[in-house]
Amino acid sequence: MAKRFVLIDRDGTLNVEKQYLSDPNQLELIPGAAPALKRLQEAGWGVCVVSNQSGIARGYFDLAQVAKVHRRLAEMLAEIDVRLDGIYLCPHGPDDGCDCRKPLPGMVRQAMAEHGFDPRRAWVIGDKEADVGLGHAVGAKSILVRTGYGREHEPNTQADFIADDLAAGIDLILSNKE
């Protein structure tokens, strides 16, 4: 049986929301996020980050700056022996007509092609309704976290579950017997 995967939004879910984060020195993980990822990986799950990065299309920063942020993220996680299976991003703006901007499934299709998992056995965790929509688009279960913009989206969410933060969302996944 193929490894199951959790697809996690970056800004506001894994790390503290900073509008258009482009400086690796400003990267700050949400408390409890890294140990939660470690529990998930120790339980045999794959972990990918899926992130809309419209700041690239808007000219606020370039792919090289995002790569620096992602290198810093990998370094921070490696400190407790966590390794992401992949980081996928959409560099397009909301009106660019791509198929990778959440809630569209392009980033998940790319992750599936590289890792061979069944999205119907996956989970998507994020702080916006676009993350929830991505989960629904690929047949995955979705969790809206209350960090980042999550509380703003909570009243009208279509999420399968709501959790206080990434750690609580991962606990929910690990306790789910499906």
SELUM-943237 format. One line per 8 residues: their letters; for each residue x, y, z of N, C-alpha, C, O. Coordinates in Angstrom, 1 decimal, padded with zeros to 4 digits, m for minus. Example, Ala and Ser with C-alpha at 12.3 -4.5 7.8 and 13.67 -1.06 7.14 Angstrom:
as> 013.2/m005.7/007.8/012.3/m004.5/007.8/013.2/m003.3/007.8/014.2/m003.3/008.5  012.8/m002.2/007.1/013.7/m001.1/007.1/012.9/000.0/007.9/013.4/001.1/008.0 $
//
This chain:
makrfvli> 000.8/m001.2/000.0/000.0/000.0/000.0/000.9/001.2/000.0/001.9/001.3/000.7  000.5/002.2/m000.8/001.3/003.5/m000.9/001.2/004.3/000.3/000.2/004.2/001.1  002.3/005.0/000.6/002.3/005.9/001.7/001.2/006.9/001.6/000.9/007.4/000.5  000.6/007.3/002.7/m000.4/008.3/002.8/000.3/009.7/003.0/001.4/009.7/003.6  m000.3/010.7/002.5/000.3/012.1/002.6/m000.6/013.1/003.2/m001.8/013.0/003.1  000.1/014.1/003.8/m000.6/015.3/004.3/000.0/016.4/003.6/001.2/016.6/003.5  m000.9/017.3/003.0/m000.5/018.4/002.2/m000.8/019.7/003.0/m001.9/019.9/003.4  000.3/020.4/003.4/000.2/021.5/004.3/000.4/022.8/003.7/001.4/023.0/003.0 $
drdgtlnv> m000.4/023.8/003.9/m000.2/025.2/003.5/001.0/025.7/004.3/001.2/025.2/005.4  001.7/026.7/003.8/002.9/027.2/004.5/002.5/028.4/005.4/002.5/028.2/006.6  002.2/029.5/004.8/002.0/030.7/005.6/000.7/030.7/006.3/m000.4/030.6/005.8  000.8/030.9/007.6/m000.4/030.9/008.5/m000.8/029.5/009.0/m001.6/029.4/009.9  m000.1/028.5/008.5/m000.4/027.1/008.9/000.8/026.5/009.5/000.8/026.0/010.7  001.9/026.5/008.8/003.2/025.9/009.2/004.0/027.0/009.9/004.6/026.8/010.9  004.1/028.2/009.3/004.8/029.3/009.9/003.9/030.4/010.1/002.8/030.6/009.5  004.3/031.3/011.0/003.5/032.5/011.3/003.3/033.4/010.1/004.2/033.6/009.3 $
ekqylsdp> 002.1/033.8/009.9/001.7/034.6/008.8/002.5/035.9/008.8/002.4/036.7/009.8  003.2/036.2/007.7/003.9/037.5/007.5/003.6/037.8/006.1/003.9/037.1/005.1  002.9/038.9/005.9/002.4/039.3/004.5/003.6/039.2/003.5/004.6/039.9/003.6  003.4/038.4/002.5/004.4/038.2/001.5/005.8/037.9/002.0/006.8/038.6/001.7  005.9/036.9/002.8/007.2/036.5/003.4/008.3/036.2/002.3/008.1/035.4/001.4  009.4/037.0/002.4/010.4/036.8/001.4/011.8/036.8/002.1/012.8/036.5/001.4  011.9/037.1/003.3/013.1/037.1/004.1/013.3/035.9/005.0/012.5/035.8/005.9  014.2/035.0/004.7/014.4/033.8/005.5/014.5/034.1/007.0/014.2/033.3/007.8 $
nqlelipg> 015.1/035.3/007.3/015.3/035.6/008.7/014.0/035.9/009.4/014.0/036.0/010.7  012.9/036.2/008.7/011.6/036.4/009.3/010.8/035.2/009.4/009.6/035.2/009.9  011.3/034.0/009.0/010.6/032.8/009.0/010.5/032.3/010.5/011.5/032.2/011.2  009.3/032.1/011.0/009.0/031.7/012.3/008.0/030.6/012.3/006.8/030.9/011.9  008.3/029.4/012.8/007.4/028.3/012.8/006.4/028.6/013.9/006.7/029.1/014.9  005.1/028.1/013.6/004.1/028.2/014.6/004.4/027.2/015.7/004.8/026.1/015.5  004.3/027.7/017.0/004.7/026.8/018.1/004.0/025.4/018.0/002.8/025.3/017.7  004.8/024.4/018.1/004.3/023.0/018.1/004.2/022.4/016.7/004.0/021.2/016.6 $
aapalkrl> 004.5/023.2/015.7/004.3/022.7/014.3/005.4/021.6/014.0/005.1/020.6/013.5  006.7/022.0/014.3/007.7/021.0/013.9/007.6/019.7/014.7/007.8/018.6/014.0  007.4/019.7/016.0/007.2/018.4/016.7/006.0/017.6/016.1/006.1/016.4/016.1  005.0/018.3/015.7/003.8/017.6/015.2/004.2/016.9/013.8/003.8/015.8/013.6  005.0/017.6/013.0/005.4/017.0/011.7/006.3/015.8/012.0/006.2/014.8/011.3  007.1/015.9/013.1/007.9/014.7/013.4/007.0/013.5/013.8/007.3/012.4/013.4  006.0/013.8/014.6/005.0/012.7/015.0/004.4/012.1/013.7/004.2/010.9/013.6  004.0/012.9/012.8/003.4/012.5/011.6/004.4/011.6/010.8/004.0/010.5/010.3 $
qeagwgvc> 005.6/012.1/010.6/006.6/011.3/009.9/006.9/010.0/010.6/007.1/009.0/009.9  007.0/010.0/011.9/007.3/008.8/012.6/006.2/007.8/012.5/006.4/006.6/012.6  005.0/008.2/012.2/003.8/007.4/012.0/003.8/006.9/010.5/002.9/006.1/010.2  004.7/007.3/009.7/004.8/006.8/008.3/004.2/007.6/007.3/004.0/007.2/006.1  003.7/008.8/007.6/003.1/009.7/006.6/004.1/010.5/005.9/005.2/010.8/006.4  003.8/010.8/004.6/004.5/011.7/003.8/004.0/013.1/004.1/002.8/013.3/004.4  004.9/014.1/003.9/004.5/015.5/004.2/005.0/016.4/003.0/006.2/016.4/002.8  004.0/017.1/002.4/004.4/018.1/001.4/003.8/019.4/001.8/002.7/019.5/002.3 $
vvsnqsgi> 004.5/020.5/001.4/004.0/021.8/001.6/003.4/022.3/000.2/004.0/022.0/m000.8  002.2/022.9/000.2/001.6/023.4/m001.0/001.3/024.9/m000.7/000.5/025.2/000.2  001.8/025.8/m001.5/001.8/027.2/m001.2/001.5/028.1/m002.4/002.3/028.1/m003.3  000.5/028.9/m002.3/000.3/030.0/m003.3/001.3/031.1/m003.0/001.4/031.5/m001.8  002.1/031.5/m003.9/003.1/032.6/m003.7/002.9/033.7/m004.8/003.8/033.9/m005.6  001.8/034.3/m004.7/001.5/035.4/m005.7/002.4/036.6/m005.6/002.4/037.4/m006.6  003.1/036.7/m004.6/004.1/037.8/m004.5/005.1/037.7/m005.6/005.7/038.8/m006.0  005.3/036.5/m006.2/006.2/036.4/m007.3/005.6/037.1/m008.5/006.3/038.0/m009.2 $
argyfdla> 004.4/036.8/m008.8/003.7/037.4/m010.0/003.5/038.9/m009.8/003.5/039.7/m010.7  003.4/039.3/m008.5/003.1/040.7/m008.2/004.5/041.5/m008.2/004.4/042.7/m008.1  005.6/040.8/m008.4/006.9/041.5/m008.4/007.5/041.8/m007.1/008.4/042.6/m007.0  006.9/041.3/m006.0/007.4/041.6/m004.6/008.7/040.9/m004.3/009.5/041.4/m003.6  008.9/039.7/m004.9/010.1/038.9/m004.7/010.2/037.9/m005.9/009.2/037.8/m006.6  011.3/037.2/m006.0/011.4/036.3/m007.1/011.6/034.8/m006.5/011.6/034.6/m005.3  011.7/033.9/m007.5/011.8/032.5/m007.1/013.0/032.2/m006.2/013.0/031.4/m005.3  014.1/033.0/m006.5/015.3/032.8/m005.7/015.1/033.2/m004.2/015.6/032.5/m003.3 $
qvakvhrr> 014.3/034.2/m004.0/014.0/034.6/m002.6/013.2/033.5/m001.9/013.4/033.2/m000.8  012.2/033.0/m002.6/011.3/031.9/m002.1/012.2/030.7/m001.8/012.0/030.0/m000.8  013.1/030.4/m002.7/014.0/029.2/m002.5/014.8/029.4/m001.2/015.1/028.5/m000.4  015.3/030.7/m000.9/016.0/030.9/000.4/015.1/030.7/001.6/015.6/030.1/002.6  013.9/031.1/001.5/012.9/030.9/002.6/012.7/029.4/002.8/012.7/028.9/003.9  012.6/028.6/001.7/012.4/027.2/001.8/013.7/026.5/002.3/013.5/025.5/003.0  014.8/026.9/001.9/016.1/026.4/002.5/016.1/026.6/004.0/016.5/025.7/004.8  015.7/027.8/004.5/015.7/028.1/005.9/014.6/027.2/006.6/014.9/026.7/007.7 $
laemlaei> 013.5/027.0/006.0/012.5/026.1/006.5/013.0/024.7/006.7/012.8/024.1/007.7  013.7/024.2/005.6/014.3/022.8/005.7/015.3/022.8/006.8/015.4/021.8/007.5  016.1/023.8/007.0/017.1/023.8/008.1/016.5/023.8/009.4/016.9/023.0/010.3  015.4/024.6/009.6/014.7/024.6/010.9/014.1/023.3/011.2/014.2/022.8/012.4  013.5/022.6/010.3/012.9/021.3/010.5/013.9/020.2/010.7/013.7/019.3/011.5  015.0/020.3/010.0/016.1/019.3/010.1/016.7/019.3/011.6/017.2/018.3/012.0  016.6/020.4/012.3/017.1/020.5/013.6/016.4/019.5/014.5/017.0/019.0/015.5  015.2/019.0/014.2/014.6/018.0/014.9/014.3/016.7/014.1/013.4/015.9/014.3 $
dvrldgiy> 015.1/016.6/013.0/015.1/015.4/012.1/013.8/015.3/011.4/013.2/014.2/011.2  013.2/016.4/010.9/012.0/016.4/010.1/012.5/016.7/008.7/013.2/017.7/008.5  012.0/016.0/007.7/012.4/016.3/006.3/011.1/016.3/005.5/010.3/015.3/005.5  010.8/017.4/004.8/009.6/017.4/003.9/009.9/016.6/002.7/011.0/016.6/002.2  008.8/015.9/002.2/008.9/015.1/001.0/008.9/016.0/m000.2/009.4/015.6/m001.3  008.4/017.2/m000.1/008.3/018.1/m001.2/007.7/019.5/m000.8/006.9/019.6/000.1  008.1/020.5/m001.6/007.5/021.8/m001.4/007.1/022.2/m002.8/007.9/022.3/m003.8  005.8/022.5/m003.0/005.2/022.9/m004.3/004.6/024.3/m004.1/003.9/024.6/m003.1 $
lcphgpdd> 004.9/025.1/m005.1/004.3/026.4/m005.0/003.7/026.9/m006.4/004.1/026.4/m007.4  002.8/027.8/m006.2/002.2/028.4/m007.4/002.7/029.8/m007.4/002.4/030.6/m006.5  003.5/030.2/m008.5/004.0/031.6/m008.5/003.1/032.6/m009.2/003.5/033.7/m009.4  001.9/032.2/m009.5/001.0/033.0/m010.3/000.1/033.9/m009.5/m000.1/033.6/m008.3  m000.5/034.9/m010.1/m001.4/035.8/m009.4/m002.8/035.2/m009.6/m003.0/034.3/m010.3  m003.8/035.8/m008.9/m005.1/035.3/m008.9/m005.8/035.3/m010.3/m006.7/034.5/m010.5  m005.4/036.1/m011.2/m006.0/036.3/m012.5/m005.2/035.7/m013.6/m005.5/035.9/m014.8  m004.2/034.9/m013.3/m003.3/034.3/m014.3/m003.8/033.1/m015.1/m003.2/032.7/m016.1 $
gcdcrkpl> m004.9/032.5/m014.6/m005.4/031.4/m015.3/m004.6/030.1/m015.3/m004.7/029.3/m016.2  m003.9/029.9/m014.2/m003.1/028.7/m014.1/m003.9/027.6/m013.5/m005.1/027.8/m013.1  m003.4/026.3/m013.5/m004.2/025.2/m012.8/m003.5/024.9/m011.5/m003.9/023.9/m010.9  m002.5/025.7/m011.0/m001.8/025.3/m009.8/m002.2/026.2/m008.6/m001.9/025.8/m007.5  m002.9/027.3/m008.8/m003.2/028.1/m007.7/m004.4/027.5/m006.9/m005.5/027.2/m007.5  m004.2/027.3/m005.6/m005.2/026.8/m004.8/m006.5/027.6/m004.9/m006.4/028.9/m004.9  m007.6/027.0/m005.1/m008.0/025.6/m004.8/m007.9/024.7/m006.0/m008.3/023.5/m005.9  m007.3/025.1/m007.1/m007.1/024.2/m008.2/m006.1/023.1/m007.9/m005.2/023.4/m007.1 $
pgmvrqam> m006.1/022.0/m008.5/m005.3/020.8/m008.1/m003.9/020.7/m008.7/m003.3/019.6/m008.4  m003.4/021.6/m009.4/m002.1/021.4/m010.1/m001.0/021.0/m009.1/m000.2/020.2/m009.5  m000.8/021.7/m008.0/000.3/021.3/m007.1/000.1/019.9/m006.6/001.1/019.2/m006.4  m001.1/019.5/m006.3/m001.3/018.2/m005.8/m001.0/017.2/m006.9/m000.5/016.1/m006.6  m001.4/017.5/m008.1/m001.1/016.6/m009.2/000.4/016.4/m009.3/000.9/015.3/m009.6  001.2/017.4/m009.2/002.6/017.4/m009.3/003.2/016.5/m008.1/004.0/015.6/m008.4  002.7/016.7/m006.9/003.1/015.9/m005.8/002.7/014.4/m006.0/003.5/013.5/m005.7  001.5/014.1/m006.5/001.1/012.8/m006.8/002.0/012.1/m007.8/002.4/011.0/m007.7 $
aehgfdpr> 002.4/012.9/m008.9/003.3/012.3/m009.9/004.6/011.9/m009.3/005.2/010.9/m009.7  005.1/012.7/m008.4/006.4/012.5/m007.8/006.4/011.4/m006.7/007.4/010.8/m006.5  005.3/011.3/m006.0/005.3/010.4/m004.8/004.3/009.3/m004.9/004.3/008.4/m004.1  003.4/009.2/m005.9/002.6/008.1/m006.2/001.5/007.8/m005.1/001.3/006.6/m004.8  001.0/008.8/m004.5/000.0/008.6/m003.5/m001.4/008.8/m004.0/m001.6/009.5/m005.1  m002.4/008.3/m003.3/m003.8/008.4/m003.7/m004.4/009.7/m002.9/m004.4/009.7/m001.7  m004.8/010.7/m003.6/m005.3/011.9/m002.9/m006.5/011.6/m002.1/m006.8/012.4/m001.2  m007.3/010.6/m002.4/m008.5/010.3/m001.7/m008.1/009.8/m000.3/m009.0/009.6/000.6 $
rawvigdk> m006.9/009.4/m000.1/m006.4/008.9/001.2/m005.5/010.0/001.9/m004.9/009.7/002.9  m005.5/011.2/001.3/m004.6/012.3/001.8/m005.5/013.2/002.6/m006.7/013.2/002.7  m004.8/014.1/003.3/m005.4/015.2/004.0/m004.8/016.5/003.6/m003.6/016.6/003.2  m005.5/017.6/003.6/m005.0/019.0/003.3/m005.3/019.8/004.5/m006.4/019.8/005.1  m004.3/020.5/005.0/m004.4/021.4/006.2/m004.0/022.8/005.8/m003.0/023.0/005.2  m004.9/023.8/006.1/m004.6/025.1/005.8/m005.4/026.1/006.6/m006.3/025.7/007.3  m005.1/027.4/006.4/m005.8/028.4/007.2/m006.8/029.3/006.3/m007.3/030.3/006.7  m007.0/028.8/005.1/m007.9/029.6/004.2/m008.8/028.6/003.5/m008.6/027.4/003.4 $
eadvglgh> m009.9/029.1/003.0/m010.9/028.3/002.3/m010.3/027.8/001.0/m010.8/026.7/000.5  m009.3/028.4/000.4/m008.7/027.9/m000.8/m008.0/026.5/m000.5/m007.9/025.7/m001.3  m007.5/026.4/000.7/m006.9/025.1/001.2/m007.9/024.0/001.3/m007.7/022.9/000.8  m009.0/024.4/001.9/m010.2/023.5/002.0/m010.7/023.1/000.7/m010.9/021.9/000.4  m010.8/024.1/m000.2/m011.2/023.8/m001.6/m010.3/022.9/m002.3/m010.7/022.0/m003.1  m009.0/023.0/m002.1/m008.0/022.1/m002.7/m008.2/020.7/m002.2/m008.2/019.8/m003.1  m008.5/020.5/m001.0/m008.8/019.2/m000.5/m010.0/018.6/m001.2/m009.9/017.4/m001.6  m011.0/019.4/m001.3/m012.3/018.9/m001.9/m012.0/018.6/m003.4/m012.5/017.6/m004.0 $
avgaksil> m011.2/019.4/m004.1/m010.9/019.2/m005.5/m010.2/017.9/m005.8/m010.4/017.4/m006.9  m009.4/017.4/m004.8/m008.7/016.2/m005.1/m009.3/015.0/m004.3/m008.7/013.9/m004.4  m010.4/015.2/m003.6/m011.0/014.1/m002.9/m010.4/013.8/m001.5/m010.6/012.8/m001.0  m009.5/014.7/m001.0/m008.9/014.6/000.3/m009.8/015.1/001.4/m010.7/015.9/001.1  m009.5/014.7/002.6/m010.1/015.3/003.8/m009.4/016.7/004.0/m008.2/016.8/003.8  m010.2/017.6/004.6/m009.6/018.9/004.8/m009.7/019.4/006.3/m010.7/019.0/006.9  m008.7/020.1/006.7/m008.7/020.6/008.1/m008.4/022.1/007.9/m007.4/022.5/007.4  m009.3/023.0/008.5/m009.0/024.4/008.6/m008.4/024.6/010.0/m009.0/024.3/011.0 $
vrtgygre> m007.2/025.3/010.0/m006.7/025.6/011.3/m007.0/027.1/011.6/m007.2/027.9/010.7  m007.1/027.4/012.9/m007.5/028.7/013.4/m006.3/029.7/013.4/m006.5/030.8/013.8  m005.1/029.2/013.1/m004.0/030.2/013.0/m004.0/030.9/011.7/m004.9/030.7/010.9  m003.1/031.9/011.5/m003.1/032.7/010.2/m004.5/033.3/010.0/m004.9/034.1/010.9  m005.1/033.1/008.9/m006.4/033.7/008.6/m007.5/032.7/008.9/m008.7/033.0/008.5  m007.2/031.6/009.6/m008.2/030.6/009.8/m009.5/031.1/010.5/m010.6/030.7/010.2  m009.3/031.9/011.6/m010.5/032.3/012.3/m011.4/033.1/011.4/m012.6/033.1/011.6  m010.9/033.9/010.5/m011.7/034.7/009.6/m012.5/033.8/008.7/m013.7/034.1/008.3 $
hepntqad> m012.0/032.6/008.3/m012.6/031.7/007.4/m013.6/030.7/008.1/m014.4/030.1/007.5  m013.4/030.6/009.4/m014.1/029.5/010.1/m015.6/029.6/010.0/m016.3/028.6/009.8  m016.2/030.8/010.1/m017.7/030.9/010.1/m018.4/030.3/008.9/m019.5/029.7/008.9  m017.7/030.3/007.7/m018.3/029.9/006.5/m017.5/028.7/005.9/m017.7/028.4/004.7  m016.7/028.0/006.6/m015.9/027.0/006.0/m016.6/025.8/005.6/m017.7/025.4/006.2  m016.1/025.1/004.6/m016.6/023.8/004.2/m015.7/022.7/004.6/m015.8/021.6/004.1  m014.8/023.0/005.5/m013.8/022.0/005.9/m014.4/020.8/006.6/m015.5/020.9/007.2  m013.8/019.7/006.4/m014.3/018.5/007.1/m014.0/018.6/008.6/m014.8/018.1/009.4 $
fiaddlaa> m013.0/019.3/009.0/m012.6/019.4/010.4/m012.0/020.8/010.6/m011.5/021.4/009.7  m012.1/021.3/011.9/m011.5/022.5/012.3/m010.6/022.2/013.5/m010.9/021.4/014.4  m009.3/022.7/013.5/m008.4/022.5/014.6/m007.8/023.8/015.0/m007.7/024.8/014.2  m007.4/023.9/016.2/m006.8/025.1/016.7/m005.5/025.5/016.0/m005.3/026.7/015.7  m004.7/024.5/015.6/m003.4/024.8/014.9/m002.9/023.5/014.2/m003.6/022.5/014.3  m001.8/023.6/013.6/m001.3/022.4/012.9/m001.1/021.2/013.8/m001.4/020.1/013.4  m000.5/021.4/015.0/m000.3/020.3/015.9/m001.6/019.6/016.2/m001.7/018.4/016.2  m002.7/020.4/016.5/m004.0/019.8/016.8/m004.6/019.1/015.5/m005.2/018.0/015.6 $
gidlilsn> m004.3/019.6/014.3/m004.8/019.0/013.1/m004.1/017.7/012.9/m004.7/016.7/012.5  m002.8/017.6/013.1/m002.0/016.4/013.0/m002.5/015.4/014.0/m002.5/014.2/013.7  m002.7/015.8/015.2/m003.3/014.9/016.2/m004.6/014.3/015.8/m004.8/013.1/016.0  m005.4/015.1/015.2/m006.7/014.6/014.6/m006.5/013.5/013.6/m007.1/012.5/013.6  m005.5/013.8/012.7/m005.2/012.8/011.6/m004.7/011.5/012.2/m005.1/010.4/011.8  m003.8/011.6/013.1/m003.2/010.4/013.7/m004.2/009.6/014.6/m004.0/008.4/014.8  m005.2/010.3/015.1/m006.2/009.5/015.8/m007.4/009.0/015.0/m008.2/008.2/015.4  m007.4/009.4/013.7/m008.4/009.0/012.8/m008.1/007.6/012.3/m007.0/007.3/011.9 $
ke> m009.1/006.7/012.4/m008.8/005.3/012.1/m009.1/004.9/010.6/m009.1/003.7/010.3  m009.4/005.8/009.8/m009.7/005.5/008.3/m008.4/005.1/007.6/m008.5/004.8/006.4 $
//
